Amino acid sequence: MTKDFKRAWLGLGGNIGDVKRAMAQALQGLNAHPAVAVQLISAIYKTPPWGMEDQPWFLNCCAQIETSLSPEEILELCQDAERQGKRERNVRWGPRTIDIDIVAFEDCEQTEQRLTIPHPRATERAFVMVPLAEIAPQLIIAGKSASQWRSQLDEDGIVTESVDGGWWL
């Protein structure tokens, strides 16, 4: 990693349509950007719905990227990938084809109207912490490692769907 590049960790998920394909296309699109390199991808996990429980189960994963872009620029790229994946924002925590969140960004803590880093609810969500702890177990978020946060969460119902690290290529 060069001095101008920082690592960021993304959470991806969805529960409508071909979610695995939507996540793969999003990761490929991010990786195609000249200022972004996808470094690590977790397994895909099948997870129960969170927030609004009367909906299909989700597929979730996490990715570690390296980038010279700002957090806001990464947010724009992620939202572009969501639009390309036909994401519609109709219901909070509702069904979606794809969702991409910035979970953490190296050397960055911010609370802005548009973007809060680290993600304000990531440590409460097993569907984020399980895949994040797989690829970045020592990543510190709010004073604890991803592994420590994971150990405090209820993982009932979470099943590994795909362990092949190259599933997104």
C-alpha positions as CSV (number, residue, x, y, z in Angstrom):
1,M,0.0,0.0,0.0
2,T,1.4,3.4,-0.9
3,K,1.3,6.3,1.5
4,D,-1.5,8.0,-0.4
5,F,-3.7,4.9,-0.2
6,K,-5.9,4.0,2.7
7,R,-7.9,0.9,3.5
8,A,-11.7,0.9,3.8
9,W,-14.1,-1.8,4.7
10,L,-17.5,-2.2,3.0
11,G,-20.6,-4.2,3.9
12,L,-22.6,-5.5,1.0
13,G,-26.0,-7.2,1.0
14,G,-29.4,-7.7,-0.6
15,N,-32.4,-10.0,-0.6
16,I,-34.2,-9.4,-4.0
17,G,-33.2,-11.0,-7.3
18,D,-29.7,-12.4,-8.0
19,V,-28.0,-10.8,-5.0
20,K,-24.7,-12.7,-5.4
21,R,-24.4,-11.4,-9.0
22,A,-25.3,-7.9,-7.9
23,M,-22.6,-7.9,-5.2
24,A,-20.1,-9.4,-7.7
25,Q,-20.9,-6.7,-10.3
26,A,-20.6,-4.0,-7.6
27,L,-17.2,-5.2,-6.5
28,Q,-16.0,-5.6,-10.1
29,G,-17.1,-2.0,-10.8
30,L,-15.3,-0.7,-7.7
31,N,-12.2,-2.7,-8.6
32,A,-12.2,-1.3,-12.1
33,H,-11.9,2.3,-10.8
34,P,-8.2,3.4,-11.1
35,A,-8.1,4.6,-7.5
36,V,-9.7,1.5,-6.0
37,A,-8.3,-2.0,-5.5
38,V,-10.4,-4.7,-3.9
39,Q,-8.1,-6.6,-1.6
40,L,-10.1,-9.1,0.5
41,I,-13.7,-10.4,0.2
42,S,-15.4,-12.5,2.9
43,A,-17.5,-15.5,2.3
44,I,-21.1,-14.9,1.5
45,Y,-23.5,-15.4,4.5
46,K,-27.2,-16.0,4.4
47,T,-28.7,-13.9,7.2
48,P,-32.1,-13.3,8.7
49,P,-33.7,-9.9,8.1
50,W,-32.9,-7.1,10.5
51,G,-35.1,-4.2,11.3
52,M,-38.1,-5.1,9.2
53,E,-38.3,-8.9,9.7
54,D,-41.2,-9.7,7.3
55,Q,-39.1,-10.0,4.2
56,P,-36.8,-12.6,2.5
57,W,-33.5,-13.5,4.1
58,F,-30.4,-11.6,2.9
59,L,-27.0,-12.5,1.5
60,N,-24.2,-10.5,3.0
61,C,-20.5,-10.1,2.7
62,C,-17.7,-7.6,3.6
63,A,-14.9,-6.3,1.4
64,Q,-11.6,-4.6,2.2
65,I,-10.5,-2.1,-0.4
66,E,-7.5,0.1,-0.8
67,T,-8.1,3.6,-2.2
68,S,-6.7,7.1,-2.7
69,L,-10.3,8.5,-2.8
70,S,-11.9,10.3,0.1
71,P,-14.7,8.6,2.1
72,E,-17.3,10.8,0.3
73,E,-15.9,9.8,-3.1
74,I,-16.1,6.1,-2.1
75,L,-19.7,6.7,-1.0
76,E,-20.5,8.1,-4.5
77,L,-19.0,5.1,-6.1
78,C,-21.0,2.8,-3.8
79,Q,-24.2,4.6,-4.5
80,D,-23.5,4.5,-8.3
81,A,-23.0,0.7,-8.0
82,E,-26.3,0.5,-6.1
83,R,-28.1,2.4,-8.9
84,Q,-26.6,0.1,-11.5
85,G,-27.8,-2.8,-9.4
86,K,-31.4,-1.3,-9.6
87,R,-31.5,-0.3,-5.9
88,E,-34.7,1.4,-4.9
89,R,-34.9,3.2,-1.6
90,N,-38.6,2.7,-0.7
91,V,-38.7,1.4,2.8
92,R,-36.0,1.8,5.5
93,W,-34.4,-1.6,6.2
94,G,-36.7,-3.1,3.6
95,P,-36.1,-5.4,0.7
96,R,-33.3,-4.4,-1.8
97,T,-31.4,-5.7,-4.7
98,I,-28.1,-4.4,-3.3
99,D,-26.9,-2.3,-0.4
100,I,-23.3,-1.1,0.1
101,D,-22.2,0.6,3.3
102,I,-18.9,2.0,4.3
103,V,-18.3,0.2,7.6
104,A,-14.9,1.8,8.4
105,F,-12.3,3.9,6.7
106,E,-8.6,3.9,7.8
107,D,-7.7,6.9,10.0
108,C,-11.1,8.4,9.6
109,E,-13.8,9.1,12.1
110,Q,-16.5,11.6,11.1
111,T,-20.1,12.4,11.8
112,E,-21.7,14.2,8.9
113,Q,-25.3,14.4,7.8
114,R,-24.5,12.4,4.6
115,L,-21.8,10.0,6.0
116,T,-20.8,8.8,9.4
117,I,-17.7,6.7,9.8
118,P,-17.5,4.2,11.3
119,H,-21.0,3.1,10.4
120,P,-23.1,4.0,13.4
121,R,-24.9,0.6,13.7
122,A,-22.3,-1.8,12.3
123,T,-21.3,-3.1,15.7
124,E,-24.9,-4.0,16.5
125,R,-25.3,-6.2,13.4
126,A,-24.1,-9.7,13.2
127,F,-24.7,-9.7,9.4
128,V,-21.9,-7.1,9.3
129,M,-19.6,-8.2,12.1
130,V,-19.5,-11.9,11.1
131,P,-18.1,-11.3,7.6
132,L,-16.0,-8.3,8.8
133,A,-14.3,-10.4,11.5
134,E,-13.5,-13.0,8.9
135,I,-11.4,-10.6,6.8
136,A,-10.3,-8.0,9.4
137,P,-10.5,-9.6,12.9
138,Q,-8.2,-7.0,14.5
139,L,-9.9,-4.0,12.9
140,I,-10.7,-1.6,15.8
141,I,-14.2,0.0,15.7
142,A,-15.4,2.1,18.6
143,G,-12.6,0.7,20.9
144,K,-13.0,-3.0,20.2
145,S,-11.9,-5.4,17.5
146,A,-14.3,-6.8,14.9
147,S,-13.8,-10.2,16.5
148,Q,-14.7,-8.8,19.9
149,W,-17.9,-7.2,18.6
150,R,-18.7,-10.4,16.8
151,S,-18.4,-12.4,20.0
152,Q,-21.1,-10.2,21.6
153,L,-23.7,-10.6,18.9
154,D,-26.4,-13.3,18.3
155,E,-25.4,-15.3,15.2
156,D,-28.5,-17.5,15.3
157,G,-29.6,-18.3,11.8
158,I,-26.5,-17.0,10.0
159,V,-25.2,-19.6,7.6
160,T,-22.2,-19.6,5.3
161,E,-23.5,-19.6,1.8
162,S,-20.3,-19.5,-0.3
163,V,-16.7,-19.8,1.0
164,D,-14.9,-19.5,-2.3
165,G,-13.0,-16.2,-2.1
166,G,-13.1,-15.8,-5.8
167,W,-16.9,-15.8,-6.0
168,W,-17.0,-12.2,-7.2
169,L,-14.6,-12.5,-10.1
